Amino acid sequence: MLSPTKWICSFFGHRLIVSKDVTNHIKEYRCTRCDEELTDTAHGFLAKLTPKFKETNDFVAKIHRRRCSRKVFSKAS
């Protein structure tokens, strides 16, 4: 049986807020009603934030931070 908040979200839809910016194009979202976590996929859809997606997003964020820091450093020279 679904809890009342999950039932409301399944009927009316989730009320999402951005919980983490992974890159400029990838974000992690959290529903304010039922606390379900979602993320952007490679095809632009939303999917539940599983441990595998969480690990992938952390790896992509690490690469993105490195590349951004290199661009800032190379522009300063």
Residue pairs with C-beta under 8 A, 6 or more apart in sequence:
2 10
3 34
5 33
5 34
6 34
6 36
8 33
8 34
9 15
9 31
9 33
9 34
9 36
14 31
14 33
14 34
14 36
14 38
15 31
15 32
15 33
16 29
16 30
16 31
16 32
16 38
17 29
17 30
17 32
18 27
18 28
18 29
19 28
19 29
19 30
19 37
20 27
20 28
20 57
21 27
22 28
22 39
22 57
22 60
22 61
22 64
23 60
23 61
23 64
25 40
26 39
26 40
26 57
26 60
27 39
27 40
28 37
28 38
28 39
28 49
28 57
29 37
29 38
29 39
29 46
30 36
30 37
30 38
31 37
31 38
36 48
37 48
37 49
38 46
38 47
38 48
38 49
39 46
39 47
39 48
39 49
39 53
39 54
39 57
40 46
41 47
47 53
49 57
